[in-house]
């Protein structure tokens, strides 16, 4: 829903500067995002040739910088607000499930005017495991009082699709976002759309799952 690559890059560059390490470019970061902050920081340290022993300090500095930057360099993708409005008008119950830490996710949604669309919001630290493990998605279904087979997962990466398949949810991916540097249309999903505004049209024309 929100392109936060700019936030990631700014926070990571500040973190690396604090540690006296080489910087990282946006293209490299775009290939690393999607599996949570811990994975991202480990991947960046490896990318710049730093040992994992730097991780505790790197994590602390990253958290510090990201909290101050959160949302400053982020933009809502085209069609997101219109798509969410169309879903709510149809009575769809919506939840936001992200690998981004809850302390980052909730303020970002509020800042971008998206928080009011969702009944529940779960960050990457809400459960014992993160996507692509199915646990967060199963717990989200429980929170909504629904079953996986009747719950559509909308994501932008193989990470999301794997979680949905393992949980037993139908899954639609958007064509934008960051799929670890790979074409999203190659991912096993029930459909790929270019905008969230297409979801209600898709639901009218086909049964997913």
C-alpha positions as CSV (number, residue, x, y, z in Angstrom):
1,X,0.0,0.0,0.0
2,X,2.8,2.4,0.9
3,X,6.2,2.6,-0.9
4,X,8.6,2.9,2.0
5,X,11.8,2.2,0.2
6,X,12.9,5.8,0.7
7,X,12.5,5.3,4.5
8,X,14.4,2.1,4.5
9,X,17.3,3.6,2.5
10,X,17.5,6.7,4.7
11,X,17.5,4.7,8.0
12,X,20.0,2.2,6.7
13,X,22.4,4.8,5.4
14,X,22.3,6.6,8.8
15,X,22.8,3.3,10.6
16,X,25.8,2.4,8.4
17,X,27.3,5.9,8.9
18,X,27.0,5.4,12.7
19,X,28.9,2.1,12.4
20,X,31.6,3.5,10.1
21,X,30.5,1.1,7.3
22,X,30.1,1.7,3.6
23,X,26.8,3.0,2.3
24,X,24.2,1.0,0.3
25,X,22.2,2.0,-2.8
26,X,18.4,1.9,-3.1
27,X,18.4,-0.8,-5.8
28,X,20.2,-3.2,-3.4
29,X,17.9,-2.4,-0.5
30,X,14.9,-3.0,-2.8
31,X,16.0,-6.6,-3.3
32,X,16.3,-7.1,0.5
33,X,13.1,-5.8,1.9
34,X,10.0,-7.8,2.7
35,X,11.1,-10.3,5.4
36,X,11.2,-8.0,8.4
37,X,13.7,-5.7,10.0
38,X,16.0,-8.4,11.4
39,X,16.4,-10.0,8.0
40,X,17.0,-6.7,6.3
41,X,19.7,-5.6,8.7
42,X,21.5,-9.0,8.4
43,X,21.3,-8.7,4.6
44,X,22.7,-5.2,4.6
45,X,25.6,-6.1,6.9
46,X,26.4,-9.0,4.6
47,X,26.1,-6.7,1.5
48,X,28.7,-4.2,2.9
49,X,31.0,-6.9,4.1
50,X,30.4,-6.5,7.8
51,X,30.4,-9.4,10.3
52,X,27.2,-10.5,12.0
53,X,28.8,-9.5,15.3
54,X,27.8,-5.9,14.4
55,X,24.2,-6.8,14.3
56,X,23.1,-5.8,17.9
57,X,24.6,-2.3,17.4
58,X,23.2,-2.1,13.9
59,X,19.7,-3.1,15.0
60,X,19.7,-0.5,17.8
61,X,20.9,2.3,15.4
62,X,18.4,1.3,12.7
63,X,15.5,1.4,15.1
64,X,16.5,4.8,16.4
65,X,16.8,6.3,12.9
66,X,13.7,4.6,11.5
67,X,11.5,5.9,14.3
68,X,12.5,9.4,13.4
69,X,12.2,8.9,9.6
70,X,9.1,6.8,9.5
71,X,6.9,8.0,6.6
72,X,9.0,11.0,5.7
73,X,10.2,9.5,2.4
74,X,7.2,7.2,1.9
75,X,4.3,7.5,-0.6
76,X,0.9,5.8,-0.9
77,X,0.7,3.9,-4.2
78,X,-1.8,5.1,-6.8
79,X,-5.2,3.5,-6.4
80,X,-4.8,2.3,-2.8
81,X,-7.2,4.7,-1.1
82,X,-9.8,4.4,-3.9
83,X,-9.4,0.6,-3.7
84,X,-9.8,0.4,0.0
85,X,-12.8,2.7,-0.1
86,X,-14.5,0.4,-2.7
87,X,-13.8,-2.6,-0.5
88,X,-15.3,-1.0,2.6
89,X,-18.3,0.2,0.6
90,X,-19.0,-3.5,-0.3
91,X,-18.8,-4.5,3.4
92,X,-15.4,-6.2,3.1
93,X,-13.7,-6.5,6.5
94,X,-10.1,-5.5,6.2
95,X,-6.9,-6.3,8.2
96,X,-3.4,-5.1,7.7
97,X,-0.7,-7.7,8.2
98,X,2.9,-6.7,7.7
99,X,6.4,-7.8,8.6
100,X,7.2,-4.2,9.5
101,X,7.4,-3.8,13.3
102,X,4.1,-2.7,14.9
103,X,5.8,0.5,16.3
104,X,6.5,1.5,12.6
105,X,3.4,0.2,11.0
106,X,0.6,1.8,13.0
107,X,2.1,5.4,12.9
108,X,2.7,5.0,9.2
109,X,-0.9,4.0,8.4
110,X,-2.2,6.9,10.5
111,X,0.2,9.4,8.9
112,X,-0.9,8.3,5.4
113,X,-4.6,8.3,6.2
114,X,-5.0,4.5,5.9
115,X,-5.5,3.4,9.5
116,X,-9.3,3.9,9.5
117,X,-9.8,1.2,6.8
118,X,-8.6,-1.6,9.0
119,X,-10.3,-3.5,11.9
120,X,-7.0,-4.9,13.0
121,X,-3.3,-4.2,12.3
122,X,-0.6,-6.8,13.0
123,X,3.1,-6.0,12.7
124,X,6.0,-8.4,12.3
125,X,6.5,-8.6,16.0
126,X,2.9,-9.5,16.8
127,X,3.4,-13.3,16.6
128,X,6.2,-15.8,17.1
129,X,6.9,-16.1,13.4
130,X,6.7,-13.8,10.4
131,X,5.5,-14.3,6.8
132,X,6.2,-16.4,4.8
133,X,5.3,-18.6,7.7
134,X,1.5,-19.0,7.7
135,X,1.1,-18.4,11.4
136,X,0.5,-14.6,11.2
137,X,-2.1,-15.0,8.5
138,X,-3.9,-17.8,10.4
139,X,-3.9,-15.6,13.5
140,X,-5.3,-12.7,11.5
141,X,-8.1,-14.9,10.2
142,X,-8.9,-15.7,13.8
143,X,-9.0,-12.1,14.8
144,X,-11.5,-11.4,12.0
145,X,-13.5,-14.4,12.9
146,X,-13.2,-16.0,9.5
147,X,-11.6,-19.0,7.9
148,X,-8.6,-19.0,5.6
149,X,-10.6,-20.3,2.6
150,X,-12.9,-17.3,2.9
151,X,-10.0,-14.8,3.4
152,X,-8.3,-13.1,0.5
153,X,-4.6,-12.3,1.0
154,X,-3.5,-9.3,-1.0
155,X,0.3,-8.8,-1.2
156,X,3.2,-7.8,-3.4
157,X,5.7,-10.6,-3.2
158,X,6.5,-14.3,-3.1
159,X,6.7,-13.9,0.7
160,X,3.0,-13.0,0.8
161,X,2.0,-15.7,-1.7
162,X,3.9,-18.4,0.2
163,X,2.2,-17.5,3.5
164,X,-1.2,-17.5,1.8
165,X,-0.7,-20.9,0.1
166,X,0.5,-22.4,3.4
167,X,-2.4,-21.0,5.3
168,X,-5.0,-22.0,2.7
169,X,-6.0,-18.5,1.6
170,X,-6.6,-17.4,-2.0
171,X,-4.0,-14.8,-2.9
172,X,-3.9,-11.8,-5.3
173,X,-0.6,-9.9,-5.8
174,X,-0.2,-6.3,-7.0
175,X,2.3,-5.8,-9.8
176,X,4.2,-3.0,-8.0
177,X,6.2,-3.3,-4.8
178,X,9.5,-5.2,-4.2
179,X,9.5,-8.9,-4.8
180,X,13.1,-9.5,-3.8
181,X,14.2,-8.3,-7.2
182,X,12.2,-10.9,-9.1
183,X,9.2,-10.4,-11.5
184,X,6.0,-10.7,-9.4
185,X,4.1,-12.2,-12.3
186,X,6.2,-15.3,-12.0
187,X,4.9,-16.0,-8.5
188,X,2.3,-18.6,-7.8
189,X,-0.8,-16.5,-7.2
190,X,-4.5,-16.6,-8.2
191,X,-4.2,-13.3,-9.9
192,X,-2.0,-10.2,-10.4
193,X,-3.5,-6.7,-10.5
194,X,-2.0,-3.3,-11.3
195,X,-4.1,-1.4,-8.8
196,X,-6.2,-2.2,-5.7
197,X,-9.1,-0.6,-7.6
198,X,-9.2,-3.8,-9.7
199,X,-9.9,-6.1,-6.8
200,X,-13.7,-5.5,-6.5
201,X,-13.9,-5.9,-10.3
202,X,-12.0,-9.2,-10.1
203,X,-14.3,-10.4,-7.4
204,X,-17.3,-9.7,-9.6
205,X,-15.9,-11.7,-12.5
206,X,-14.3,-14.7,-10.9
207,X,-14.1,-17.0,-7.8
208,X,-10.7,-17.0,-6.3
209,X,-9.2,-20.1,-4.6
